[in-house]
């Protein structure tokens, strides 16, 4: 996943000098696209969620086996000026993670599968450069709230019964970058973004000395998104 991110980032930024070298005065596509006060679109993408654990005492780390998930959502954009836009990007993200807890001999006790379906509500500020032909790089960042539909927060069962519980609401900050490509009929934007939870998500087991959650002081989601936007 990390190699894929670096390859995509390199491809995006190599495209800029190539544009200048082979076509110094390109024909501008959809020249008035960014002059609208309001813009709309949608995005599709991939995600990879992870967990960051903080521990009460130094012990063996809980292992996280990550997998690729998918993301889909809508975009609403308010133009402030040539360089600044405010965006809302409500979307749906599916992810699956497998936790391996140390100190157990039985797999049924050591392994917990965490499947999450997040409804995300980001509010973001997009900071762009001037348009360079049919390209425009940008940075993007802001805050978001996520509703985890697979949290099990209200379940009466805990890890003693095989159920890993998390809080339903998660609050995050997001940082990323990308490049707008102005094609003949629409704007296509690949981007990379990191998502970092700022709130503790763990619902602890009923037993305060639980071998699963007793040593965890905080659990926070972090993830990487690769989005492809169409506007």
C-alpha positions, 0 to 999 in steps of 0.5 A: 500500500505504501509503495502504491502511494509513492508511485501515485504521488510520483506520477502526479508530480512528474506530470507537471514538468511533462505538461510544460515540456511537450505543450507550453500553450495547451488548449484549455479544457472546460476553461470556466469550470472553476469559476462557478460558485458551487460545484458538485461531483462524486468520488470512488476510491480505496482505503486501508484502515489501521489502529493506533494503540496506547497502552497502560503498561509495556507489553507485547503489542496487539497485532493488526492485519489490515486489508483494502476496503472501498469508498464512495461518496458525493462532493459539494464545493463552495468557491471562496476565491481562485485558490480556496474552496470549502468542500463537504464530502459525505461518503461511505467507507467499508473496512475490515481489520483483524486483531491478534491479541498476545498471551492466548493459546487458543485462536478463538481467544486471540483473534478478533475480526473487526468489520466497520462500515463508516458513514463519513462527514468531512468538512475540508478546505482545499488550497490550490495553486494557479491552474497550469494548463490543464493541471492544478495541484492542491492540498486539502485538510480539515475535520470529519465525523464518522458514524461506525455502523459496525461498532457493536457499542450497544452490545451486551456481549464483550470479548469474553463472548467473542465481541469486540466493541467500539464507539459509534461516533468517531472524530478525525482530522484529515490531510491530503494532496492531489492534482485536478486534471481538466479533461474535455468534458469533466474534471478528474482528480486523483488524490491521497489522504490520511485520516486520523482519529482524535477520540478514543474509540474503545468500548472496554470489556465489563471486566476492568482486568480484561486480558483484551482491553484492560491494558489499552488506554486508548484506541484510535483509527488511522487510515489512508484513502486513495480517491478518484473524483469526477466533477 
